[in-house]
Amino acid sequence: MWISYFGIRVTDLERSLKFYTKVFSLVEIARGGNDVQQYVLFKDPMSGQKIELNWYSKDSEFATLYVPGEGLDHIGVRVKNLDETLKRLSRMGIHPATKELGALDEHRKLLNEDIWYLKGGPRVAYIKDPDGNFIELYDHPDEPWGTIPEGY
């Protein structure tokens, strides 16, 4: 058994398609649905991971009141260089939401209001997608790019 993909419910499919393709360079591999519910499945060309965006109209049997992050904690995305990534996203109008996550503990040290240093090496920042879901961006200077850092 393995995880094939994860789905995120979105409120505006076109807006979310633009966000996920522009920010993460995801490649669309499948699409389906109708007037009441639609999905688009993407694959990350670097990692092979998949994500499915799901949209439901108010007439769909799956429609519920949307609460940001409902059933989703965060999405973890490793980046080659966190500082460069945050600069690129800032030029796109996407800014860190790290400080919204509350108090730090013995495992997290604040480097600045946008970046945490986690015990064990990774530097972490959070952004939000258009529906308020948290996306963790992290780099790991002590681990070679293209490898999975221990504990991730």
RAMO-V593634 format. One record per residue. RES is the residue in one small letter. D_CENTER is the distance of its C-alpha to the mean C-alpha in Angstrom with 1 decimal. Layout:
BEGIN
res->RES d_center->D_CENTER
res->RES d_center->D_CENTER
END
This chain:
BEGIN
res->m d_center->23.3
res->w d_center->19.7
res->i d_center->16.3
res->s d_center->16.1
res->y d_center->12.9
res->f d_center->11.0
res->g d_center->11.3
res->i d_center->9.9
res->r d_center->12.7
res->v d_center->12.8
res->t d_center->15.8
res->d d_center->16.3
res->l d_center->15.5
res->e d_center->16.7
res->r d_center->14.7
res->s d_center->11.4
res->l d_center->12.8
res->k d_center->13.5
res->f d_center->10.2
res->y d_center->8.3
res->t d_center->11.6
res->k d_center->12.4
res->v d_center->9.4
res->f d_center->8.7
res->s d_center->12.2
res->l d_center->11.6
res->v d_center->15.0
res->e d_center->16.1
res->i d_center->18.2
res->a d_center->19.3
res->r d_center->19.8
res->g d_center->22.0
res->g d_center->23.2
res->n d_center->25.7
res->d d_center->26.3
res->v d_center->25.1
res->q d_center->22.0
res->q d_center->19.9
res->y d_center->17.1
res->v d_center->15.6
res->l d_center->14.5
res->f d_center->12.7
res->k d_center->13.1
res->d d_center->11.7
res->p d_center->15.2
res->m d_center->14.7
res->s d_center->13.7
res->g d_center->14.8
res->q d_center->11.8
res->k d_center->11.5
res->i d_center->9.5
res->e d_center->11.8
res->l d_center->11.7
res->n d_center->14.7
res->w d_center->16.9
res->y d_center->20.1
res->s d_center->23.0
res->k d_center->25.1
res->d d_center->27.6
res->s d_center->25.3
res->e d_center->26.2
res->f d_center->22.5
res->a d_center->22.2
res->t d_center->21.8
res->l d_center->21.3
res->y d_center->17.7
res->v d_center->16.5
res->p d_center->13.0
res->g d_center->11.1
res->e d_center->14.1
res->g d_center->14.0
res->l d_center->10.4
res->d d_center->10.1
res->h d_center->6.5
res->i d_center->4.2
res->g d_center->6.1
res->v d_center->6.4
res->r d_center->10.1
res->v d_center->11.6
res->k d_center->15.3
res->n d_center->16.1
res->l d_center->14.1
res->d d_center->16.8
res->e d_center->16.9
res->t d_center->13.2
res->l d_center->13.5
res->k d_center->16.8
res->r d_center->15.5
res->l d_center->12.8
res->s d_center->15.7
res->r d_center->17.9
res->m d_center->15.6
res->g d_center->15.8
res->i d_center->12.4
res->h d_center->13.3
res->p d_center->12.1
res->a d_center->12.1
res->t d_center->13.0
res->k d_center->16.5
res->e d_center->15.6
res->l d_center->14.9
res->g d_center->18.6
res->a d_center->21.2
res->l d_center->20.9
res->d d_center->22.8
res->e d_center->24.6
res->h d_center->21.5
res->r d_center->19.8
res->k d_center->21.6
res->l d_center->20.8
res->l d_center->21.3
res->n d_center->20.8
res->e d_center->19.3
res->d d_center->15.9
res->i d_center->15.8
res->w d_center->16.8
res->y d_center->18.7
res->l d_center->18.3
res->k d_center->21.6
res->g d_center->21.8
res->g d_center->20.4
res->p d_center->16.7
res->r d_center->15.7
res->v d_center->12.6
res->a d_center->11.1
res->y d_center->8.6
res->i d_center->7.6
res->k d_center->7.4
res->d d_center->7.0
res->p d_center->10.6
res->d d_center->11.2
res->g d_center->10.3
res->n d_center->7.4
res->f d_center->6.2
res->i d_center->3.4
res->e d_center->6.1
res->l d_center->7.7
res->y d_center->11.0
res->d d_center->14.2
res->h d_center->17.2
res->p d_center->20.4
res->d d_center->22.7
res->e d_center->21.2
res->p d_center->21.8
res->w d_center->19.0
res->g d_center->18.5
res->t d_center->19.1
res->i d_center->17.2
res->p d_center->18.0
res->e d_center->20.0
res->g d_center->18.3
res->y d_center->14.9
END
